[in-house]
Each structure stands twice: as C-alpha cells, then as structure tokens.
C-alpha cells in the first residue's frame, strides 16, 4: 500500500463512505422488490398501476447503480486503483445530479402530486375496489384500517362506489346513490367497538346517519398528512446523503491525484 499519512486516512474514509453506499444500494433493491410483491404497500395508492410499477423499476435501477458505485468505490480505495476511483466518481456524480433533479421536480410539482393522489384514491373507491383482477382492494383495506380513515373524503363515498358489498358483489345491477349501500369492514373502529357492531354499522341507508363505529375521516387527507409528517425527515436524510456524496467526490479526486503522483515517482 503506497499511500501514507493524510492520504491513507482519506483512503479509509472513502472506503467507509462507499461501504455505506453499497449497503444503501442493497437496501434499496430489497425495498423495491418488497414493494413489487407486497400488494398492501401504502404508496401503491398514490399512482395508477403503470406509473407505480414504473416507479418501482426506477427505484430498483437506482439501488442497483448505487450498489455498483459503492462496490467500485470500496475496491478502488482499498486497492488504490485510479481507474476504479474515476468510474466511482462518474457514477456518484450521475447519482448526485439525478437526486438534485428529482428533488427540484418533486418540489415544483408538489401540488400536482397531491391532486394525483386524491384522484387515484377516489378512483379506487369508485371503480377499482373489490374487482377480482385488482390488487388495490387489500392495499386500500390496509390504508383504511392503518390510517383510521374511510373512503376518499369520507364514508359517504361508498354510496357511489361500484362495489356492492360482500353479500351483493355478484349482482350485476347498477346501484343508485339513493339506495342503501355497504361500507367495507376495514372502515370499522375495532379498537373501541366489537365486530358485531361493525357488521351492523357497515350496512347504511342513504338517509340514515353513519354510525360512530365507522371512521369519519377521508383517506386522501390522511395519506397527505402522513406523507407530510415524514417529509421533513426525508428532506434531512436526503440533504445528509447529498453532503456525504459531495465530500466523497472531492476526496476521491484527491486520492486519484495522490495515487497518480505516487505511481509517477515510484
């Protein structure tokens, strides 16, 4: 090993940074696979199915790229390979630029993303829920029970849904919004009420007041609130990762110059 002193410290610092990148890439790959095979993953309701799977593919590619970049950085720093460090620099710079571009796009389109979430949740309630070929039924049940909400804007949304309830789902006649309707049992507050009370509460006459057994809040606003609660944490983590990546770029350039100088005068 040729590098000594401060350069040796930088070498092992780059190695540790890239070990973090390597593990982060692996975790991102695992996350994308989990989102693909788990139909109850919350974020699946924020987009239509084609966009959702496209997003998973992009997340998988990003994790793979980060995994490869971390690998190049680790071995490039440990073996003092100038070529691997140059490849690491180019890959990490590409990731950093993509992160900045994604953050700018998400910030400038935040209102549109909120409108898209509300639209897709309402569309799920009205047209997708209960269909045999739809993966959104389990996902929306998980959202309603997990976030303690019901419907898109409230339990009344189920009066206009194409879903006719567990006992009537095989009927082919269209139901008017003035006729009795049924609410999914995932809307029941089972922490404070019994399942028997839930079975009675989910059958609603349009003129009757909805039972307190049923959650009154809509899931669109609940989802937005949940996303906003975690937004600050996501922003802090993203900024921290960006700073680490920036310093990793600078240190990798310094190491490249040091390795080149050592090789030249060796």
N, C-alpha and C positions, 0 to 999 in steps of 0.2 A: 504494500500500500504506500503510495508516494506522497499523498497529502498529509501535512502535519500542521500543528498549531491551530489557528483560527479556521483554516480551510478544512481541517479534519472535523472540527465542531460543526461547521456548515454541512459537511458531508452527511454526518449522522442526523443532523436536524432535517435535512431534505429526506433522508430515509424514513424518519418517523412521520413526517408530513405525508409522504406518499403511502405509508402503511395505513394511515387514516383514510386517504383517498381510496385505497384498494378495498378496505373493509366497507366504506360507504358505498362504493360501486356494487359490492356483493349484496349488501342490504337492499339497495335499490332494485337489483334484479329479483331478489326474493319478494320484495313488496309488489313489483309489477306482476309476478306470477300469482301471488296471493289475490290481487285484485282481479286477475283473469278467471280464477277458478272459484272465487267466493261470490255468489250472487247477492249476498246481503251487504256487500261493502257500500258504505253510505254514499260515496262520491259518484256511484253509478247513476244516481238520480239527477245529477247536475247537468247531464248532457244527453243527447239522443244516443242510441246504441252504437251507431257508426262512429260518432265522434269519441265516444267513451273508449272503444277498442283502439281507435287511432291514437288516443292519448296514452293508453297502456303501452302500445308499441313504441311510442316516442320515449316513454319513461324507461322501458326496457333497453332501448338503444343508448339512452343517456347513461344508465347504470353500467352497461357493457363498456362504453367509451371510458367512463371514469375508472372502471376496473382495469382496463388495459393501460390507461395513463398511469395509474398508481403502480402497476407492475413495472412499467418502463422506468418510472422514477426511482423505485426501490432498487432495482438491479443496476440502473445507470449510476446511482450514487454509490452503492456498495462496491461495485466493480470499477468505479471511476471511468466509466465509458462515456466519452464525449458524444458519440453518435446517439446512444440511448437517451442522454440528457437533452439533446437537441430535439429528438422525437417527443420526449416528455414535455418540453417547453411548447412545442407547436400544438400538441393535443390539449394541454392545460389552457393555453391561450384561447383555443377554439371553444372550450367549455366555458371559460370566463365570459367571452363575448356573447355566447348563447344565453348564459344566465342573465346578463345585463339586458339583452334584447327581450327576453321573456318577461323580466320584471317590468320593463317600460311598457310592453304591450299589455300586460295584465293591469297595470295601473291606469293606463289610458282607456281601457275597455271594461273597467270595473262595473259601470252602470249596465252595459250590455250583458255582461256575465250574470248580473243579478236578475235582469229581465229574463234571460235564458233559463236560469234556474227556476224562476216562478212559472214560466211557461211549461217546462218539461214536467214539473211536479203536478201541475193542473192537468196536463195531457195524460199523465199516468193515471190519475184518479178517474178521469172521464172515459178513457179509451183502452188503456193498457192493463189495468189491474184485473186479475182473475183470468186472463187469457191463458190457455194451456201452453202456448208457444212463447210466452213472455217470461223473462227472468225477473221482471220488476215486482211481481207480487210479493215474493219473500223479502226483497230489498225494501219495499215500502212498508211491509209489516214491521220490519226491524226498525225503520225510521220512526214509525208511529209509536211503537212501544218504548223505544230507546230515548226519543226526544220528548215523549209525553205530549203528542200532538195528534191531530186528526184531520184528514183531508188536506187540500191545498191551502185554503184560507179558513177552514172550519169544518165541523162535521156535516153542515148542510150541503157541502159539495157533493156528498154521496147520493143526494137526491137526483142529480143529473148524470150519474155515472152509468155506463153500460153494464157494469157489474150488478147482478141481481140478487146477490146474497148466496150463501152456501146452500140453502134449501131450494133456491129458484134458479141456479146458474144454468140449468139445462133448458130453461124456457127461451123460446126464440122471439116472443113478442116484445116490442119496444115498450118501455115504461114511461109514462108521462111524469113530469116533475111534481104533479099534483097528487099522485098516487103514493101509498105507503112505500117506504124503501128500507133497506137494511144497511147498517154500518159494519165494517169489519171489526172482529173482536179484538184486533190489535189496538183499537182506539180506547179500550176499557182501562180504567184505572184500577188494576187488580191489586195494587198496594193497599188500597183503602176499602175496596169492595170485593164481594165474592163473585165467583164465576156464574152462579145462578143469577145474581143481579145483573151481570154483564149480558147473559143470554136474553134477558127481558129488555135491557136498555138498547140493544143494537137494532131492535125492530121498532121503527119510528113511523108514526103518522105525520103527514106533512104539516098538519095544523097543531100538532102537539109540541110541547116544549121538550127539548132534548134533555135527557137525564144527566145529572151531575156525575154519573158513573163514567160518561164519555168525556174524553179530553176536549176542551173547548178551543184551544189554540190551534192555529193552522200550521202545517209543516213547512210551508215556504218561508215564513218569517223565522221559524225555529231553526231551520237549516242555515239561513243567513246569519242569525245571531251566533250560532255555533262556529261558523266559519270566521266571523269577525273576532270572536273570542280568542281564536288561535292565530289570528293574522299577525299580531304583534310578535308572538313567539316565532312564527315562521320568518318574519322580516329580520328579527335579531339573529336567528340562526343563519339565514342567507347572507347577511352582512358579514358575520363572523367567518363563514366559509370563504366568502369573497376576499376578505383581508388575508386569510391564510393562503389562498391561491395566489394572490398578488405577491406576497413575500416569497412564496415558493418559486415563482417565476424569476424574481430578482436573484435569489440565492442560486438557482440552477444556472443562470447566466454567469454569475461569479465563479461557480465551480467549473463551468466549461472553460472559462478563460484561465483559471488556475491549472486545470488538467492540461490544457494546451501548452501553457508555459512550462510546466514540469516536464512534459513529453519532449518539448523542443530542446530544453537544456539538459536533458538526462544523458 
